[in-house]
Amino acid sequence: MAVNLAPPQAEDLYPVAGVELGFAEAGIRKAGRRDLMLMRLAPGSRVAGVFTQNSFAAAPVQICREHLRTGAIRALLVNAGNANCGTGATGLAAAQRSCVAVARELGCTPQEVLPFSTGVILEHLPVERIEAALPACVATLGADRWCEAASAIMTTDTVPKGSSRRVLIDGVSVTVTGIAKGVGMLQPNMATMLAYLATDAALPQDLLQHLVKEVADVSFNRVTVDGDTSTNDSFVLIATGQARLAAVSDRSGAQYALLRGALIEVAQQLAQSIARDGEGATKFITVNVAGAASEPEALAVARAIANSPLVKTALFASDPNLGRLLMAIGNAGVPDLDTSAVQLYLGDVHVIENGGRAAAYREEDGARVMAPAEISLRVELGRGTAATTVWTCDFSYEYVKINAEYRT
Amino acid sequence: MAVNLAPPQAEDLYPVAGVELGFAEAGIRKAGRRDLMLMRLAPGSRVAGVFTQNSFAAAPVQICREHLRTGAIRALLVNAGNANCGTGATGLAAAQRSCVAVARELGCTPQEVLPFSTGVILEHLPVERIEAALPACVATLGADRWCEAASAIMTTDTVPKGSSRRVLIDGVSVTVTGIAKGVGMLQPNMATMLAYLATDAALPQDLLQHLVKEVADVSFNRVTVDGDTSTNDSFVLIATGQARLAAVSDRSGAQYALLRGALIEVAQQLAQSIARDGEGATKFITVNVAGAASEPEALAVARAIANSPLVKTALFASDPNLGRLLMAIGNAGVPDLDTSAVQLYLGDVHVIENGGRAAAYREEDGARVMAPAEISLRVELGRGTAATTVWTCDFSYEYVKINAEYRT
């Protein structure tokens, strides 16, 4: 069960001028569920994306990278149930063919279509089922379909994930809305398992490309479920330019700061939703590391904690097992770490003081802060001023069950 | 339950001339179980060790490193139940005090004693209980106590681990006997969670130091249970020089090759025993990676597979989930990996051919090789001639249970 995560309602996700969404049941892996999502963008929209660093980047990821070189994108097509990864030339051809089908339906070129796939790896994409379902998908296109779109891209997700903000820039209300999916094989590196953010602000391509990385680095690149980076991770940022506002083109301006803030808020909420719905999650964990010599160092410590199976099973048990946390910090590969400077807080309780058990620590205080479904850990390394935050979940019996039975 | 792993019998573990072992119930963590082990070495014995790379190296590890600078060691003392880690100056003093107590009992100096601890982290070592139990430990000292010694160092181990070989060198029968413990918080880096190998051959200190690293790198450094490197990992190699054989001092000689071979056999069997008894293990997995550009590259790929929670849960389910294996290979960080050159074999079945599903692969063949309790994976990267092998186990419900309930 997801941790404190309710499905978004239609009124929660504001339409973004210039974006329409449709969905259909294509029967790609299982019949009777929505598994195809189409997003149509108004002419003039700009799109930027970041993608998985896994060597086996899926066929649609390879095609997205190619089509994004031009930046003129009119549609995004997403299928769930099949990842179209490890499928070689046949997989590339199938992804291309799906772009051709969309182009034919919408009256654009195949190069203006971005394809995305998520699901089982190493099986061929039944592209003919996508072609057959596309007209139904087009028939449902609407600006208020964000919730349905969020549902149509789910695989083992138990809750659809969406977030929305409005921000006033120069007196104009600008909208940012995003959806995401992904609950396992999840430690995004540059991006996450399918997330789409759209704004009606106008942005030049170079700034959009800069923003998509900046936003990913403080949101999707800071969440982990199991430490495994998917072959299909994709995070796409869309700027339709439909708001009655001049293009935001100055990175030092107030407009940019406001827009960037709204984008990060939406992206962080989506990233947190992913950890809340992590496979088998019973706890939502925030790991904050401060006092690091650099941000990569802070991230290494945060991930060493967040990905340790021993830490994650202790979190599942609500067990303040401080030794495992100490072990995880020590395994992050921080060069010449002065362990006697390390502090660790569980919630508001100082548990590790100068590298040892805090003098005032009492087990019942640790047990108290470990009991709730939301737990915060804070590490201070005492080496500098860099800091970062990572979100994750625990490892439960249910995690093993879900992943032992995934294909059966 | 451990996978195909029987406890060693007394006749399986040959005495090593110059080594005596004793044990006692010190009640360090729980009453009524053997938790203290003492090893007495004959004068002239040489000892070398490698230890954890975790920043929070335990107090006894710090003292071992110091005492090993001289190399003249007469005794090893091991306690289970408490790791004496994250215990600061008090912990160092407690470990020192245990050396003093052993020195008093055996008539040597404290610097000639190596202390080892394994168990719960961040709790103070009850050294007075060790002092109280030492006379009983000394009273049991005997050359044929290897089996009891293996039992006395266990924590969550379900089976004691020991291995022994005899090898004829220049007409003299030379013995190698070793014991080890460790089933969780286990991905040794330079060493493993407490392993002791002794031989009656004579070796100069520099060669012994070279050998301990060489042996560790093809045995304990190639096993992983959960990817978490313990704070107390220690692997010690002892050469008593009691065999009627000249010192083995030529690294290019046949004597060295024979002795090295026997040491590696014993160490590999112990390392494999650790994976077979990995926490919650139902499968014993051998991951072989060949065709790598370098050995670190081969190791990175092998560990990416062996530590992936998604791969480990699929192994638990006997599910030939090829996509997860592909994902794991792709996450090893191999620069510019040509995915179309990658081959993967499950047992004798070619499952991934040139980066995609093998044309002749049938699911029932994959299911057949995944069904047994022992599974072999072989990856060929097509980049060079380097290769390595890693041993691991699966992730089961029992793993979560053991680690969620460890302290309760």
Interface residues (C-beta under 8 A of the other chain):
Chain A: N54 S55 F56 A57 A83 C85 G86 T87 G88 G91 V120 I121 L122 E123 G184 M185 D226 G227 D228 T229 S230 T231 S308 P309 L310 T313 A314 F316 A317 D319 N321 L322 G323 R324 L326 M327 A328 I329 G330 N331 A332 V334 L337 T339 S340 I352 N354 G355 G356 R357 F395 S396 Y397 Y399 V400 K401 N403 A404 E405 Y406 R407 T408
Chain B: N54 S55 F56 A57 A83 C85 G86 T87 G88 V120 I121 L122 E123 G184 M185 D226 G227 D228 T229 S230 T231 S308 P309 L310 T313 A314 F316 A317 D319 N321 L322 G323 R324 L326 M327 A328 I329 G330 N331 A332 V334 L337 T339 S340 I352 N354 G355 G356 R357 F395 S396 Y397 Y399 V400 K401 N403 A404 E405 Y406 R407 T408
